[in-house]
Amino acid sequence: MSSNPADDPSLDPSDHKTLLDRMAERVGSNARAETVYGAPVERDGVTVIPVAKVRWGFGGGDGSSTGDGATHGVGSGSGGGGGVTVSPLGYIELVDGSSRFRRIHDPVGLLPVVFGAGLVALLLLRSLRKIVH
């Protein structure tokens, strides 16, 4: 069975208003705590619960045409899609009745910040150079 709502034959593309409602319902039905928190793992008195960051998104379209005299006036349309991104965020560590959250640091996640800071620094230096000259 396909997990893509747009592939579901019960979703009639000509039924535009309910298409988005059905897509939202299908995506929303998977938004559960189990999606974010993994199954606990216990070893040597330490329990670890994985934690993830989940992002959902979906969209759809519509269309029609009545023609403007220059075209044939034939038209129709539809469309839709959705997606989900899951990435590890960290874990909850349970030891001797106490708990703490331990973040997993992803150096690749810092690349947009480093790039943005470099761009801002470049723009500031260019502005300063124009003011000085």
C-alpha positions as a Markdown table, in Angstrom:
| # | Residue | x | y | z |
|---|---|---|---|---|
| 1 | Met | 0.0 | 0.0 | 0.0 |
| 2 | Ser | 1.3 | 3.4 | -0.9 |
| 3 | Ser | 1.8 | 6.0 | 1.8 |
| 4 | Asn | 1.4 | 8.8 | -0.7 |
| 5 | Pro | -2.2 | 10.2 | -0.4 |
| 6 | Ala | -2.1 | 11.4 | -4.0 |
| 7 | Asp | -1.8 | 7.7 | -5.1 |
| 8 | Asp | -4.9 | 6.6 | -3.3 |
| 9 | Pro | -7.6 | 5.7 | -5.9 |
| 10 | Ser | -10.3 | 6.7 | -3.4 |
| 11 | Leu | -9.2 | 10.3 | -3.7 |
| 12 | Asp | -11.0 | 11.5 | -6.8 |
| 13 | Pro | -9.0 | 14.3 | -8.4 |
| 14 | Ser | -12.2 | 16.0 | -9.5 |
| 15 | Asp | -13.3 | 16.3 | -5.9 |
| 16 | His | -11.0 | 19.3 | -5.2 |
| 17 | Lys | -12.3 | 20.4 | -1.9 |
| 18 | Thr | -12.2 | 17.1 | -0.2 |
| 19 | Leu | -8.9 | 16.1 | -1.7 |
| 20 | Leu | -7.0 | 18.5 | 0.6 |
| 21 | Asp | -9.1 | 17.5 | 3.5 |
| 22 | Arg | -8.4 | 13.8 | 3.0 |
| 23 | Met | -4.7 | 14.5 | 2.5 |
| 24 | Ala | -4.6 | 16.5 | 5.7 |
| 25 | Glu | -6.4 | 13.7 | 7.5 |
| 26 | Arg | -4.1 | 11.0 | 6.2 |
| 27 | Val | -0.9 | 13.0 | 7.1 |
| 28 | Gly | -2.4 | 14.0 | 10.5 |
| 29 | Ser | -3.2 | 10.5 | 11.4 |
| 30 | Asn | 0.5 | 9.7 | 11.5 |
| 31 | Ala | 1.3 | 12.6 | 13.8 |
| 32 | Arg | 1.6 | 10.6 | 17.0 |
| 33 | Ala | 4.0 | 10.7 | 20.0 |
| 34 | Glu | 5.4 | 7.4 | 18.7 |
| 35 | Thr | 6.7 | 9.3 | 15.7 |
| 36 | Val | 8.8 | 11.6 | 17.9 |
| 37 | Tyr | 9.7 | 9.3 | 20.8 |
| 38 | Gly | 11.2 | 6.0 | 19.9 |
| 39 | Ala | 10.8 | 2.7 | 21.9 |
| 40 | Pro | 12.8 | 2.7 | 25.1 |
| 41 | Val | 16.0 | 0.7 | 25.2 |
| 42 | Glu | 17.3 | -0.7 | 28.5 |
| 43 | Arg | 20.8 | -1.9 | 29.3 |
| 44 | Asp | 22.7 | -2.2 | 32.5 |
| 45 | Gly | 20.2 | -0.2 | 34.5 |
| 46 | Val | 20.1 | 2.7 | 32.0 |
| 47 | Thr | 17.0 | 3.4 | 29.8 |
| 48 | Val | 17.4 | 5.5 | 26.7 |
| 49 | Ile | 14.4 | 6.9 | 24.8 |
| 50 | Pro | 15.3 | 8.2 | 21.3 |
| 51 | Val | 13.8 | 11.7 | 20.4 |
| 52 | Ala | 13.4 | 12.9 | 16.8 |
| 53 | Lys | 12.3 | 16.1 | 15.1 |
| 54 | Val | 9.5 | 15.6 | 12.7 |
| 55 | Arg | 8.3 | 18.1 | 10.1 |
| 56 | Trp | 5.1 | 17.5 | 8.1 |
| 57 | Gly | 4.0 | 19.4 | 5.0 |
| 58 | Phe | 1.4 | 19.0 | 2.3 |
| 59 | Gly | -0.2 | 21.1 | -0.5 |
| 60 | Gly | -2.5 | 20.8 | -3.3 |
| 61 | Gly | -3.8 | 22.6 | -6.4 |
| 62 | Asp | -6.8 | 23.1 | -8.6 |
| 63 | Gly | -7.4 | 24.5 | -12.0 |
| 64 | Ser | -9.8 | 25.1 | -14.8 |
| 65 | Ser | -10.1 | 27.1 | -18.0 |
| 66 | Thr | -12.9 | 28.7 | -19.9 |
| 67 | Gly | -10.8 | 29.8 | -22.8 |
| 68 | Asp | -10.1 | 33.4 | -23.8 |
| 69 | Gly | -10.8 | 33.1 | -27.5 |
| 70 | Ala | -7.1 | 32.6 | -28.4 |
| 71 | Thr | -7.0 | 29.1 | -26.9 |
| 72 | His | -9.2 | 26.1 | -27.3 |
| 73 | Gly | -10.8 | 26.6 | -23.9 |
| 74 | Val | -10.0 | 23.1 | -22.8 |
| 75 | Gly | -8.8 | 22.9 | -19.2 |
| 76 | Ser | -8.8 | 20.9 | -16.1 |
| 77 | Gly | -6.4 | 20.4 | -13.2 |
| 78 | Ser | -5.6 | 19.0 | -9.9 |
| 79 | Gly | -2.6 | 18.1 | -7.9 |
| 80 | Gly | -1.3 | 17.4 | -4.5 |
| 81 | Gly | 1.5 | 16.1 | -2.5 |
| 82 | Gly | 3.0 | 15.8 | 0.9 |
| 83 | Gly | 6.1 | 14.9 | 2.7 |
| 84 | Val | 7.6 | 14.3 | 6.0 |
| 85 | Thr | 11.2 | 14.7 | 7.4 |
| 86 | Val | 12.4 | 12.9 | 10.5 |
| 87 | Ser | 15.8 | 13.7 | 11.9 |
| 88 | Pro | 17.4 | 12.6 | 15.2 |
| 89 | Leu | 17.3 | 15.3 | 17.9 |
| 90 | Gly | 18.7 | 13.5 | 21.0 |
| 91 | Tyr | 17.7 | 11.0 | 23.7 |
| 92 | Ile | 16.2 | 10.9 | 27.2 |
| 93 | Glu | 18.5 | 9.1 | 29.6 |
| 94 | Leu | 16.9 | 7.5 | 32.7 |
| 95 | Val | 19.3 | 6.4 | 35.4 |
| 96 | Asp | 18.5 | 5.7 | 39.1 |
| 97 | Gly | 15.2 | 7.5 | 39.0 |
| 98 | Ser | 16.5 | 10.7 | 37.4 |
| 99 | Ser | 16.3 | 11.8 | 33.8 |
| 100 | Arg | 18.0 | 14.2 | 31.5 |
| 101 | Phe | 17.8 | 15.1 | 27.8 |
| 102 | Arg | 21.0 | 14.7 | 25.8 |
| 103 | Arg | 21.1 | 16.5 | 22.5 |
| 104 | Ile | 22.8 | 14.9 | 19.5 |
| 105 | His | 24.9 | 17.7 | 17.8 |
| 106 | Asp | 24.9 | 17.5 | 14.0 |
| 107 | Pro | 27.7 | 19.7 | 12.6 |
| 108 | Val | 26.1 | 19.6 | 9.2 |
| 109 | Gly | 23.1 | 21.4 | 10.7 |
| 110 | Leu | 25.3 | 24.4 | 11.5 |
| 111 | Leu | 26.3 | 25.0 | 7.8 |
| 112 | Pro | 23.4 | 27.3 | 7.1 |
| 113 | Val | 24.2 | 29.4 | 10.2 |
| 114 | Val | 27.9 | 29.6 | 9.2 |
| 115 | Phe | 27.0 | 30.5 | 5.6 |
| 116 | Gly | 24.5 | 33.2 | 6.7 |
| 117 | Ala | 27.0 | 34.7 | 9.2 |
| 118 | Gly | 29.6 | 34.8 | 6.4 |
| 119 | Leu | 27.2 | 36.5 | 4.0 |
| 120 | Val | 26.3 | 39.1 | 6.6 |
| 121 | Ala | 30.0 | 39.7 | 7.4 |
| 122 | Leu | 30.8 | 40.1 | 3.6 |
| 123 | Leu | 28.0 | 42.6 | 3.2 |
| 124 | Leu | 29.1 | 44.6 | 6.2 |
| 125 | Leu | 32.7 | 44.7 | 5.0 |
| 126 | Arg | 31.5 | 45.9 | 1.6 |
| 127 | Ser | 29.4 | 48.6 | 3.1 |
| 128 | Leu | 32.3 | 49.8 | 5.3 |
| 129 | Arg | 34.7 | 49.8 | 2.4 |
| 130 | Lys | 32.3 | 52.1 | 0.5 |
| 131 | Ile | 31.9 | 54.4 | 3.4 |
| 132 | Val | 35.7 | 54.7 | 3.9 |
| 133 | His | 36.4 | 55.4 | 0.2 |
